[in-house]
Structure formats: C-alpha cells, structure tokens
Amino acid sequence: MPTTESPHPRWIGVPVRAFGIMFLFTLLSFAVALLLSILGTIVYSQVEHVAPNLQYAYRHIAFPFAVAAGAVVLVVMLVVEVKNYRLRKALDAIERNS
C-alpha cells in the first residue's frame, strides 16, 4: 500500500506550516478583536451619548492586537515545528538503522 507521507522529513515544511498556521491565527485574532472592540465602542458610545467611532476600533485596538498575536503565534509555531522536525528526523534515522 503506498504511503502519502514523504519518506523522510523535509526542512522546507517547517516554515511553511509555521507561516500557514500563523496566518490563520492572525486572521482569527483580528476577527475576534474587531468584534469585541466594535461592541465595546458601541457600548461606550451609548454610555457617553456620543457617536461611535469605529475607525478607532479598527486602527487602535483590533489591528495592533492581531499583529501582536501573529508575532507570538509565529515564534511559538517555529519552536514547535523545529522540535517536531528534529524528532521526526531522529526517528527516521533510527528506523533506517534498524
């Protein structure tokens, strides 16, 4: 039966997977931060009886939060992927030698 995995781990998969996951988590964090900041802006505008400034929610809350979350996720995913790559490489070497 043919296998779908490559015979040995490739280093190019490490940054590709890390950046892919970072991109998805950045989009998700931006969406959640934007939703919460828009709700907070609307609540603030109702309490203070002023017009809601949604540009503030985009520029000063959601975007910086998404950038920071993306940077943290990128560092964490690079560490995890390098660790997994080393483990797969060691296990592949053990398997070849046995």
C-alpha positions in Angstrom: 0.0 0.0 0.0 1.6 3.4 -1.0 2.1 5.9 1.7 1.1 9.6 1.4 3.9 10.9 3.6 7.4 11.7 2.3 10.0 9.1 3.1 12.0 11.5 5.2 11.2 14.8 6.8 12.0 18.0 4.8 13.1 21.2 6.4 11.1 23.4 4.0 7.9 22.2 5.6 8.9 23.8 8.9 8.4 27.5 7.9 5.6 26.7 5.5 3.5 25.1 8.3 4.5 27.8 10.8 3.6 30.7 8.5 0.3 29.0 7.4 -0.8 28.5 11.0 0.4 32.0 11.9 -1.7 33.5 9.1 -4.9 31.6 10.2 -4.5 32.5 13.9 -3.8 36.2 12.9 -7.0 36.3 10.9 -8.9 34.7 13.7 -7.5 37.0 16.4 -8.2 40.0 14.2 -11.8 38.9 13.7 -12.3 38.3 17.5 -10.6 41.5 18.5 -12.6 43.5 15.9 -15.9 42.1 17.1 -15.1 42.8 20.8 -13.7 46.3 20.0 -16.8 47.2 18.0 -19.1 46.0 20.7 -17.0 47.9 23.3 -17.1 51.1 21.1 -20.8 50.8 20.8 -21.3 50.3 24.5 -19.0 53.3 25.2 -20.9 55.5 22.8 -24.2 54.6 24.4 -23.0 55.3 27.9 -21.3 58.6 27.0 -24.0 59.6 24.4 -21.6 60.2 21.6 -21.3 58.9 18.1 -19.5 55.6 17.9 -16.0 55.9 16.3 -15.5 52.6 14.6 -12.2 53.7 13.0 -10.8 53.7 16.5 -11.8 50.0 16.9 -10.1 49.1 13.6 -6.9 51.1 13.9 -6.1 51.3 17.6 -7.5 48.0 19.0 -8.0 45.2 16.5 -5.1 45.7 14.2 -2.4 46.0 16.9 -3.8 43.1 18.8 -3.8 40.9 15.6 -0.2 41.9 14.8 0.9 41.1 18.4 -1.0 37.8 18.4 0.5 36.9 15.0 4.1 37.6 16.2 3.6 35.4 19.3 2.0 32.6 17.3 4.8 32.7 14.7 7.5 32.3 17.4 5.7 29.6 19.2 4.9 27.7 15.9 8.5 27.9 14.8 9.7 26.5 18.1 7.1 23.7 17.9 7.8 22.9 14.3 11.6 22.8 14.7 11.1 20.5 17.7 8.8 18.2 15.7 11.2 18.2 12.7 14.1 17.2 14.9 12.0 14.4 16.4 10.9 13.1 13.1 14.4 13.3 11.7 15.8 11.3 14.7 13.0 8.7 14.4 13.6 8.4 10.7 17.4 7.8 11.3 16.5 5.1 14.0 14.2 3.5 11.5 16.7 3.4 8.8 19.4 2.0 11.0 17.2 -0.8 12.3 
